Structure formats: C-alpha cells, structure tokens
Amino acid sequence: MASSDPKTTKRPESAPMPPSSWAKRTGFRPKFSDETKASNSGQIVAGTKPRDSDSRADLKAGRVRPAAAVNGELESGKVPPVPASEEKELPVKRRRDSDGGAPKTSAANGQATAAVPPPPGRRPVRSDGVVDVLPQTVNDDGFVSRRSHMKYELRDTPGLVPIGLYGFQQYISMLGSLVLVPLVIVPAMGGSHEDTANVVSTVLFVSGVTTLLHTSFGSRLPLIQGPSFVYLAPALAIINSPEFLGLNGNNFKHIMKELQGAIIISSAFQAILGLINPVVVAPTIAAVGLSFYSYGFPRVGTCLEIGAVQILLVIIFSLYLRKISFFGYRVFLVYAVPLGLAITWAAAFLLTEAGAYSYKGCDVNVPVSNIISEHCRKHISRMKQCRVDTSQALKSSPWFRFPYPLQWGTPVFNWKMALFMCVVSLISSVDSVGSYHASSLLVASRPPTPGILSRGIGLEGLSGILAGLWGTGTGSTTLTENVHTIAVTKMGSRRAVELGACFLIVLSLVGKVGGFIASIPEVMSAALLCFMWAMLAALGLSNLRYSEARSSRNIIIVGLSLFFSLSIPAYFQQYGISPNTNLSVPSYLQPYIVASHGPFRTKYGGLNYVMNTLLSLHMVIAFLIAVVLDNTVPGSPQERGLYVWSEPEAARREPAVAKDYGLPFRVGRVFRWVKWVGL
C-alpha cells in the first residue's frame, strides 16, 4: 500500500525528455499544443495557454497534480499517492496495453489521480478537479497516446456481429459522400436514369475494392475510399468544355471516356508534396466546400418546400438532437443524412400521390419542346423537380449487374485535360494527408511514418487508376468526412471498415440498389449536398487546431487564401460575359464553362484551356496562395503546426506501431528495399 509520506512521492516537476525525443527536435511545448487536449466527444479541440507556470496538469501521466498533504491528509482528495516503483511501471504497462487493450483506470473519466507535492519553496495550490483531457501518456519520443476514449481501436476485433453492425453503420453514415457525386455529373453529361444507376453501382464497387486495398496495403488506417468532392468541380469543367457542347448522339459515353483518360493519367502521377501543413490544408479543403455555393441552394429553390425541409431535418438531427441516444448509439447524429432523406422522400411521395404536383392536361414525360399549352409550360419544371415518380431508374435497372473495366469503351487520352487533372490529384493528396494525421491521432498508437504516408498516397494513385478503368467519372481518394464519423461513432476498428467494404461490393452487384439511389429526386440530392459541402468547409478549417490558430501570421494567411479563392475565380468566371449573353448551359453550371471565354487567349488553345480552367477553381487558388505564403513567411514549427510523423527507427522498436501499420502476409519483408513500402 502506498504511503502518504510526501518523501515517497517526491519527484521533479517535469522529467527531462531524452535528447533524441521528438519534443526536443521540434521545439514542441505541450502547454500550447493542440495535440494534448481532446473533448469527451472524441473531437480534438484547441489547447489554451495556462495562466502561469503553476499548472497542475501532468501531461506525461495524464492526470492532475493535487496539492500537498497537510498533517497526513490530502487537501484535494482521498486518493493515495502512487509509489515511485509503480510510477516506473506505468509506461511499461501502458505500452503493453497498446498491443491489445486500453489502460485501466478507476477515477472519473478514466483519469488516474495521485498526490505529488509542489516544488520546494513554492506555496501549495489547491486543485479541486481533474483536467478535462482524455487519458493519455507521453512516450519516449514525445507522442501523446489518446486512444482510450474510443470504443474499438484500430486492431480490435470484438466479434463478427458487432463488426458487421459497425461496418454497416460507417458506410450508411457516409452515404451522401459516396453516391451524390454521380447524381450530379451523370445528368450533366446527358446521361439517362439508367446510366446514373450503372455509374452508382460502379462507384459502390470501386469504393469497396479500393477501401480493402487501402486498409490492407496503404496507410492501413480505417479510412473509406470513394469519389471525393475534390474531383467534382474539375469533372464539371471538363464536361462543359467547348468541344463537348455541340455533340450529337450519346454524349454520356463520349465524355465519360474523356474523363477516364484524364483520371488514369493524373492518378499515375499522383505523389506526395513536402509542403503540406495544417495552414495549407485548412483553406484548400474549405475552398472545396465553399466553391459550390452557386450550385447548392439555386437547385434547392426549384422545389423549395421539399428541399428546405430536407435541409432543416438534417440540421435538427445533427445539432438539436445529436445527444439523444438509443441503446448507447447517437442515432440522430450518426444517421442525420439518411434519416433526413428517408423522411423527406416519404413526404414527397405522399404529396405526389395526393396530386399536389399534378396539373390537368400536363404530362411530365412529354419533352418541353413538344408542349404547346402555356399552362403546362408554366408548371412542367415544378412537376419534374417535385414529383418522385419521374425517374424510371428503379424499374429499368436489372436485378444483377457486374461492373467491369472499360464498360463505357476505351478511354480517350487528351493531354490538356490530363494536365489539368494532374493538378487536381495533387490537391486531393493534400486532403488525404490531413485525414491520415487526424485519424491516426484518434485510433492508432502513433502517427504514421513518412514511408507509410507515401505508401498510402501511392496506393490512392493506384485506386484512381482503377476508378478510371471502371469509369466512375471521378478519381478515388480518402473521404474527409470519414474522420468526423470515426470521432462521433468512436469506432476505429480496421476490421469493421473492411467488412463494410465487402458488404458494399455485394450491394454493387444488385442492380436495383443503384436504380433506387439513382431515383433520388434532384432537389433532395441538392439539399443534401448543401449540408455535405458545409460540413466539408468546416472540416477543412478544423485542421487549424494543429497550429496556433490565434497567430496573426496564420490568421492573415488563411484569410487571404479564402478570400482570393472566391474572388479570383469569380473574375475568370465572369470575364467576357455580358448580361445579354445567351449561354448554352443552366445558370448553376455557368462557373464551369470558363474555358470558352476566360481571359487567357493566346495562340495556343491547349494552354488557354488549362490556365482558364485551373484558375477558375477555388481550391486551386486557395492551395497556391496558402502553400506559397506558409512556406515563405517566417514562422516557428509550432506556430505553423507542422505535421509530425513518427521516425522509422523509433517506430520499428515499437511492436504496437508495427502491428498498426505493418503490411500483411509479410509483404513488407519482400519489398524491404523499397523505402516507402515499410515503416
């Protein structure tokens, strides 16, 4: 039993770290770092500077140092002190726990408490509570372990049934990110409802396959791969290229083959950038979400009573009802998107069957050009947008369909579109690097090494090639929203994501599933996109928690990047367009036809296309400004929030790290000579 004598617990205020530690090499100071505090919900929040140097938080032990004992009694609690022998065993025990289990503590919120006297000559200060931080330890290299707040960690296998349920939950919560991109690009290409159903099935199949590849041979983090919104604006720009506007016949297959060629080439050249920091990631990803403001609500406004209700329901579920749990699950927070979609779809179905959108003598299936009645011309748009029975995708889709490579034909390789898409693939790497870092802090024993990082990005390039061969219309990359889902559900098991990916592949073979998703009314998909894009912008800005967000340097860089990412593309998109200009595309697609009227008008048509299109994309401008300013304006590593990755030598000494990131089937041993394959 531990003694209450202060002499048995006396120790220095802060033990010095070894010279080879990560903290000494980078100048990391826990009192400023945002990697030392986290909220109870699993979201990492910004750290705050202590009022003075008498902070009672012992970050190395993950607890608060109470006040000194008086007359043998502890002032701030009844918990006895921890003997020095047990103190030495704590890191060993917790390191052993990282191989299979979380550290066990008995105090509130998993916090261990102990009595430690203040330094000599300093007046004792009363401490009445536990610092609101997650149970954590700082290992020999300065990394903070913070996994005990997760229900299941990276290598946990709780059983087939729980894994199946959690895997299904992960993909259902990500439904919007997986299927909404094809619902936008296929109609823009002139595809039919059947084409949309086939592309949706292909996206589900490729997402399942690439997720299995990534969790097995990539970063090995529980991250879902899919059609990222990063590729949506570039795809729309290619779809609305001048050479495609006058096509006759089946535009869909012709444009899809052009997209396939551009995606294959760009994915082959996808590589990691060494200039990626939180100050760069934040405005770049935020600009991706903000760039679709001209598409979102204008599409919702075509049937306001349906679209607005959809948005309100998702907001109510995700914000006002987020703390309501059923059997320990926050159903409304996790399933806000599918629940809102189901309720709104049911309401729209009842209104359609009740005749709310039926007008005498008007047929929604008659082309607009053949409608003679002025009465029907007035209401035909409302009928098409508000009715839920206008799509024939569910009826026309087969029960079984196997997506196969080159199903749309042989890809067409166009150098200017490929060059344009190569820049986009590099920006998608920025998105993925931020996701790797954030998810590793939640579920893994350490952040990945630079070699693992390169391995993950390289495999995403391979996944993009597969997406190009199968014809999904966009590249394949890590879905940023997945990090939010992991933090909310507290599910970090790799096996759950892999089992969910297998389930996704099986679903993709059922043609009716793709037909059902393709029959989602456009106004509802637009309403969901408004929420998803807003979430993407917020998730991008949340990367600033890894830097000093209060720094004037960072505030100015992020502000300039965001403002000019909206203003400069607006200049390109409005250049050469007068109020009387008769455009051949709907108003919500006008930002993507800049290649035909942009300010670059040299004698080289390909150069004009690349420059006008690239500089009209919000995320490209945000990335260029942020990366230049962040790497030229002086700033300390801590202020810039440089991502810190594990050292390969230190990682190899840790069995837990080898199990987290090591390649299966001893593949790493075979390719040990390739630096980016191993740890």
Helices and strands as residue ranges (DSSP letters): G 6-8, H 22-26, E 57-58, E 63-64, E 69-70, E 73-74, H 84-97, G 108-110, E 137-138, E 144-145, H 160-173, H 175-188, H 193-217, E 225-226, G 229-231, H 232-239, H 242-245, H 251-268, H 278-290, H 293-300, G 301-303, H 304-315, I 316-320, H 331-334, H 336-353, G 368-370, H 374-386, H 393-396, H 415-443, H 450-470, E 477-478, H 481-489, H 494-508, H 511-518, H 522-541, G 542-546, H 552-574, G 587-592, G 594-596, H 605-614, H 618-632, H 637-640, H 648-653, H 655-661, G 664-666, H 667-670
